[in-house]
């Protein structure tokens, strides 16, 4: 039981809080954040809520039947759906291979660009071009480049006697590789520029100290450069994971998920389910699972970043 | 510090700072407030969504139509872009001159027709008055209450219904005894071949020596396979007396994702295949289905590499560039062959009925009728008379011109179209600035008639988009070796059953049986 004094204090605190809420200064602050908050509410929280609600309903737009609550049926079906499993596997393959390939290439380009040379500003500007092109345009261009018969890539490969693979139409390996090449072409410059920013942020004194200690270039790279680039790598991995997880345009344009479902990704399957088959409930359930997966993944990365910061401080 | 001491400090703090506050307390208060707003929003949304979800669609009574057309009315038209919106572009000025109606065209990509239209119908914005779509979607849109019947509008402008080729009128335009649409494009598959190669004496002799029978337009899939094999040649070899500069292929095929179902259907129907039986059991995984898949796999040996990604444009481009001997496509290719900008085979294109199969000593063949397009009036339009006037004008008055124009993708669908070879010859002659024999045009139009006699329509039941996409998907999987043939077709049957159950088995069955009845009436199935 609270003492009278304690109760008076509580009342006083509540009064203070009320004053705080209606305080002119704070009202202005609330007014300032209100538009952003409302936009977030309607554009992010609202649709997400809509998705969560409908993930638990059976709702097919092909027939004039109203949506009905179906509990966890959509989710249970998803766990038994081989097509969903296949799309998930393809997405993870693209994600893992894309991140490794783009990080390695990006690091190489960043190291090359770190040393000043005459055309450096021009190269930097050119590097930005793939990132600026709309993914649809990139997909269409690459569809022509990878064409089996009249594509320039196969022409060059054929001239060199290296064979002419059926890039986008033969099987899962070549199909996923084609998508990976397109994604890597588009996003490696971005990775390179972020890593270059990281490289330029490393103080020269660190390298001078290593030099004084007699460290060889390879040792400097492994022991100094890479550890100091770690936060940038974490950022790159996090961003690319999110982007590749949502990969849609190149897949849709290059292979449409084919042959069969060999290159179908989660985004494409969700699109097909929701907008082609109009199975809204099932598509929403797919969306919910993807969000949960991404939240888990992002938290793991963020924990990794935090632990890397702490270890760096230590 | 004990509780009393802490309380004293806190009350001193309150006294000293008056209205200022402790940061944690403020944060807590702010959090509570935000949490409250979000909760109210979520509860409100939940109630709204639930109410919206459970509300049954109200039956909207059809208003009595005003027959007079008001000049100045703006009609919003939904149509797929490129060669299929072109007829409207050709005639919009003339429509304005004759009726005073102004057309606002809203073209979309062909692949997006269903999705965009469905989005519009579900949201019910009433953005479109006149919509062009594939007739396979008609039952679904009618059942959802998205289209307005046209029977009471016939007085606005006579669409000359009796001139429409019967299967197109019965299957494309009518549903449950009511007229809901007018045809805009009469799609049909036909067999194309290079007349010059088939007539070359050296090729004829070589063919006979190799296969033991005369080189002629194949009437069975077995013979079509021989023809395709015979004409497949590598660069540097001779074809019709000339050395080939590129590899040449015996046949093109629609085997890309989204297309392969059409190619498969041409074979499947020849072997007597049908979508469902009378108990609505999928009949895809029957012997007919397996034979069709085996045929396709065999024919890919004589098709260009990468054929599993080829759709309409790749096949059309390759044939018109002179790199294919035969292939199956829609009827519009004939007129494109006279477009010198894209074709080197003008005057060399032969057209025949789709090959078939010998069943009990009798030749059986079917020509599938994929796609097609119809003009329909939305139930939300405020200008039904004007929308009907435009639909009737395009489907009747303007249609012969745009169906014969090599710049559009529309195909003949009226008796007055298929019986006008001289007009077609003149049209193509003017366009190509050359002589086009009337006999060639007659042969082309006769082939359309012959194929239509043995037509095989698209599946037109609610969800047909999903049924057909699943079929396409598993055929593609079988063709690419991802699945065995039987396994793939069994999977299609299984998935089709699931779709039927989710859409309502009994209602789907009833619609299928009514469609089957119409097919039987037209003699398309036994």
HADDOCK unambig.tbl for C-alpha pairs under 7 A between the chains (distance, minus, plus):
assign (segid A and resid 9 and name CA) (segid B and resid 11 and name CA) 6.61 0.50 0.50
assign (segid A and resid 16 and name CA) (segid B and resid 19 and name CA) 6.13 0.50 0.50
assign (segid A and resid 16 and name CA) (segid B and resid 21 and name CA) 6.98 0.50 0.50
assign (segid A and resid 17 and name CA) (segid B and resid 26 and name CA) 6.83 0.50 0.50
assign (segid A and resid 19 and name CA) (segid B and resid 19 and name CA) 6.72 0.50 0.50
assign (segid A and resid 62 and name CA) (segid B and resid 140 and name CA) 6.67 0.50 0.50
assign (segid A and resid 62 and name CA) (segid B and resid 462 and name CA) 6.03 0.50 0.50
assign (segid A and resid 62 and name CA) (segid B and resid 463 and name CA) 5.46 0.50 0.50
assign (segid A and resid 63 and name CA) (segid B and resid 144 and name CA) 6.69 0.50 0.50
assign (segid A and resid 63 and name CA) (segid B and resid 462 and name CA) 6.64 0.50 0.50
assign (segid A and resid 63 and name CA) (segid B and resid 503 and name CA) 6.23 0.50 0.50
assign (segid A and resid 64 and name CA) (segid B and resid 144 and name CA) 5.28 0.50 0.50
assign (segid A and resid 66 and name CA) (segid B and resid 53 and name CA) 5.69 0.50 0.50
assign (segid A and resid 66 and name CA) (segid B and resid 54 and name CA) 5.58 0.50 0.50
assign (segid A and resid 66 and name CA) (segid B and resid 55 and name CA) 7.00 0.50 0.50
assign (segid A and resid 66 and name CA) (segid B and resid 56 and name CA) 6.53 0.50 0.50
assign (segid A and resid 67 and name CA) (segid B and resid 53 and name CA) 5.49 0.50 0.50
assign (segid A and resid 67 and name CA) (segid B and resid 54 and name CA) 6.64 0.50 0.50
assign (segid A and resid 148 and name CA) (segid B and resid 305 and name CA) 6.97 0.50 0.50
assign (segid A and resid 148 and name CA) (segid B and resid 306 and name CA) 6.10 0.50 0.50
assign (segid A and resid 166 and name CA) (segid B and resid 306 and name CA) 5.67 0.50 0.50
assign (segid A and resid 169 and name CA) (segid B and resid 306 and name CA) 5.45 0.50 0.50
assign (segid A and resid 169 and name CA) (segid B and resid 308 and name CA) 5.52 0.50 0.50
assign (segid A and resid 169 and name CA) (segid B and resid 309 and name CA) 5.28 0.50 0.50
assign (segid A and resid 170 and name CA) (segid B and resid 306 and name CA) 6.82 0.50 0.50
assign (segid A and resid 170 and name CA) (segid B and resid 480 and name CA) 6.86 0.50 0.50
assign (segid A and resid 171 and name CA) (segid B and resid 480 and name CA) 6.85 0.50 0.50
assign (segid A and resid 258 and name CA) (segid B and resid 257 and name CA) 6.48 0.50 0.50
assign (segid A and resid 259 and name CA) (segid B and resid 476 and name CA) 6.10 0.50 0.50
assign (segid A and resid 259 and name CA) (segid B and resid 477 and name CA) 6.24 0.50 0.50
assign (segid A and resid 259 and name CA) (segid B and resid 480 and name CA) 6.06 0.50 0.50
assign (segid A and resid 260 and name CA) (segid B and resid 473 and name CA) 5.28 0.50 0.50
assign (segid A and resid 260 and name CA) (segid B and resid 474 and name CA) 6.34 0.50 0.50
assign (segid A and resid 260 and name CA) (segid B and resid 476 and name CA) 4.76 0.50 0.50
assign (segid A and resid 260 and name CA) (segid B and resid 477 and name CA) 4.07 0.50 0.50
assign (segid A and resid 275 and name CA) (segid B and resid 115 and name CA) 5.85 0.50 0.50
assign (segid A and resid 276 and name CA) (segid B and resid 115 and name CA) 6.31 0.50 0.50
assign (segid A and resid 276 and name CA) (segid B and resid 466 and name CA) 6.97 0.50 0.50
assign (segid A and resid 277 and name CA) (segid B and resid 465 and name CA) 6.95 0.50 0.50
assign (segid A and resid 277 and name CA) (segid B and resid 466 and name CA) 5.07 0.50 0.50
